[in-house]
Amino acid sequence: MDAFLSKHKRKIAGTLSCVDRIVFKGYLPISWADAFESFLSRNQCLIKDFQPFVQKLSAQVKTAAQQAAEEAGRPYIYLNHQQRKEELVKQIAHRDDIHEGLVCVLAATEACQSFRIVYGNGRPVLKNARRKCLCIYYYFIDPVFGLLHIRIQTWMPLNIQICMNGHEWLERQLKENEIGYTKDDNCFSAIDDFDKAQALSVRFEKQDWPLVLAELARRVNPLLKSTLNGMHYYWVCDQMEYATDIVFKKPFPELYGKLLNHSIVRMGARDILTFLGKVFDGRFKGKQQNHCRIRQPGARVKHWMKRNWIKMYNKNSTVLRVETVINHPYDFRIYRSGRRSGKTIHGWFPMSKCVANLYRYVEICLGANRRYLDALASVDDPGPSRRELKELGQRVIRKGRPISGFNPAQPETAKLFKAVLKGDYIIQGFRNADIRESLFGTRVSAKRKKRLSAKVCRLFKKLHTRGLIAKIPHSRRWRITRKGVRVLGPLVEAYA
């Protein structure tokens, strides 16, 4: 990452690494069939009466959602078709000018984890199974975490999903600390103090998450105060997106095009595995693939490693975002205590989804983003060359006199560019006679030679005015400049 920043430092306003979208899931201690059978027994419910018992509890969860919406004066909407919920919620919040509190409650029939009754040894038993049930989505604008949603399935075991965004949280931290910013489409296109913003962003993963998530769960599960009193959810991180944003001072479409091409053409399986901290050898068993998708307003490249991936895309035309997403943390390792060969030791073991491991999630994602950007440091920015190529064909005014531009597609112009770029002239430079002979040959009359020398002088003036050639002091020789090599080289390849 440092190499990339150093190469483009004049164009970069600042950088920010921050947790983006994060999804937590909560499971009660009755989420497994054996534990739920014990729960039924404590409530004096036979397994054959499992369905009526659960329907009664499910009705309480649904009624609580409807009452919460009614008390807050917010809509309760049942979605009977596929629709992007977050877009609908943002429309409602904008329409009703909601800046804090409950925005709306959405309901939809979705697949969830539950139980089913099967034949057992002398009696029916419960088994974990997938089924469809009504799921309730509470959308809040929280004063601390911003827009978030809490999804609770109304059928036992009442699993909960909480989704929030680190950029929403950081926005409120910037306001609290009176740091100016500009936020567009879930990214900061400008921040007054990037260093302070980065120092604030690292506090997100250090929250007391079990306490925070338990408080959110109590908002949506009324049974925690009655039938499930004394039970607590066990929280895991089901998905984390960690983004590193490079904020440019101006749009960079030419550079982004080259970065996309480099990511797709040059980066192979070995590179992607290295970015994600894996070794490319026979021990890796899984699929790795790259995918580039054209979308509005630009393109996005995505590299998969099993169920984890790295993405790169352009946000708001001025922000280059590299984002690592972890869905399956068991592919990575964490230093902790564990058992090997019957002994308890401290070592590197596969990482679980426990929320206590969030710090390690961040370490892995940030390391992957940095390595990815370091690999992109070899890509040169074509933007200046393209602007210079455009200027090459434009007329300029020098000392009140117009000097025409070049048309690179003309054979005579391409021949001139090729002549001044000859390797023979790198050390000693070139004279008028050298270029004249390259363009028009040596068999010319003395009278015509004089006219051709004057024409070459005019060509030199056009090149010199645009900074493509420079006079060697105390001589009649000229040399090609660095700008000349950068601008004329591609034209010679294309037209000569």
Secondary structure, 3 states (H helix, E strand, C coil): CHHHHHHCCCCEEEEEEEEEEEEEEEECCCCCHHHHHHHHHHCCCCHHHHHHHHHHHHHHHHHHHHHHHHHHCCCEEECCCCCCHHHHHHHHHHHHCCCCEEEEEEEEEEEEEEEEEEECCCCEEEEEEEEEEEEEEEEEEECCCEEEEEEEECCCCCCEEEEEEHHHHHHHHHHHCCCCEEEECCEEEEECCHHHHHHHHCCHHHCCHHHHHHHHHHHHCHHHHCCCCCCCCEEEEEEEEEEEEEEECCCCHHHHHHHHHHHHHCCCHHHHHHHCCCCCCCCCCCCEEEEEEECCCCEEEEEEECCEEEEEEEECCCEEEEEEEECCHHHCEEEEEEEECCEEEEEEEECCCEHHHHHHHHHHHHHHHHHHHHHHCCCCCCHHHHHHHHHHCCCEEECCEEECCCCCCCHHHHHHHHHHCCHHHCCCCECHHHHHHHHHCCCCCHHHHHHHHHHHHHHHHHHHHCCCEEECCCCCCEEECHHHHHHHHHHHHHHC
